Amino acid sequence: MGTHSEGAPAVALPSMLTVEEVADLMRIDRKTAYTAIACGEVPGVRRIGRCIRVSRDVLLRWLEQGEAKFAARGRQ
């Protein structure tokens, strides 16, 4: 089981996510998450030394915007 449940409020997640938590949230492999982060495809990334953290709020907003764009295209 992942670190969150479907429909769980954002506050259930820490404000800064690990790559593992990002992968769980996006339902992708951890290696895929690292690759997307390295390519600049994931917003809200902060590197602190060798640690990578992702802003929960920025990531969730980005995912919601993508869903909204997809829904709008489906209505056309």
C-alpha positions as CSV (number, residue, x, y, z in Angstrom):
1,M,0.0,0.0,0.0
2,G,1.2,3.5,-0.8
3,T,1.7,6.5,1.4
4,H,-1.7,7.9,0.7
5,S,-5.2,6.8,-0.1
6,E,-7.4,7.8,-3.0
7,G,-9.1,11.1,-2.4
8,A,-7.1,11.8,0.8
9,P,-6.6,15.5,1.5
10,A,-3.3,17.0,0.6
11,V,-2.6,17.7,4.3
12,A,-2.3,13.9,4.8
13,L,1.0,14.1,2.8
14,P,4.1,16.0,4.2
15,S,4.7,19.4,2.6
16,M,7.9,18.1,1.0
17,L,7.8,14.7,-0.7
18,T,10.6,12.2,-1.3
19,V,11.0,10.7,-4.8
20,E,9.5,7.5,-3.4
21,E,6.4,9.4,-2.3
22,V,6.2,11.2,-5.6
23,A,6.4,7.8,-7.4
24,D,3.6,6.4,-5.2
25,L,1.4,9.4,-5.7
26,M,1.8,9.4,-9.5
27,R,1.6,5.5,-9.6
28,I,4.9,5.2,-11.4
29,D,8.1,3.4,-10.9
30,R,10.7,5.1,-8.7
31,K,13.3,5.0,-11.6
32,T,10.7,6.7,-13.8
33,A,10.2,9.4,-11.2
34,Y,14.0,10.0,-11.0
35,T,14.2,10.2,-14.8
36,A,11.3,12.7,-15.0
37,I,12.9,14.8,-12.2
38,A,16.3,14.8,-13.9
39,C,14.7,15.8,-17.2
40,G,12.9,18.8,-15.5
41,E,9.4,17.3,-16.2
42,V,8.3,17.5,-12.5
43,P,7.7,20.9,-11.0
44,G,8.5,22.0,-7.4
45,V,11.8,20.0,-7.2
46,R,14.4,21.1,-4.7
47,R,17.9,19.6,-4.3
48,I,19.6,19.8,-1.0
49,G,23.0,18.2,-1.3
50,R,22.2,14.8,-2.7
51,C,18.7,14.8,-1.4
52,I,15.7,15.5,-3.7
53,R,12.5,16.9,-2.3
54,V,9.3,17.9,-4.2
55,S,6.8,20.5,-3.0
56,R,3.5,18.7,-2.3
57,D,1.4,21.7,-3.2
58,V,3.2,22.5,-6.5
59,L,3.1,18.8,-7.6
60,L,-0.6,18.4,-6.7
61,R,-1.5,21.7,-8.5
62,W,0.4,20.6,-11.6
63,L,-1.4,17.2,-11.6
64,E,-4.8,18.9,-11.2
65,Q,-4.0,21.3,-14.1
66,G,-3.1,18.4,-16.3
67,E,-6.4,16.7,-15.4
68,A,-8.3,19.9,-16.1
69,K,-6.7,20.2,-19.5
70,F,-7.5,16.6,-20.3
71,A,-11.1,17.0,-19.3
72,A,-11.4,20.2,-21.4
73,R,-10.1,18.4,-24.5
74,G,-12.5,15.6,-24.0
75,R,-15.5,18.1,-24.1
76,Q,-14.5,19.5,-27.5
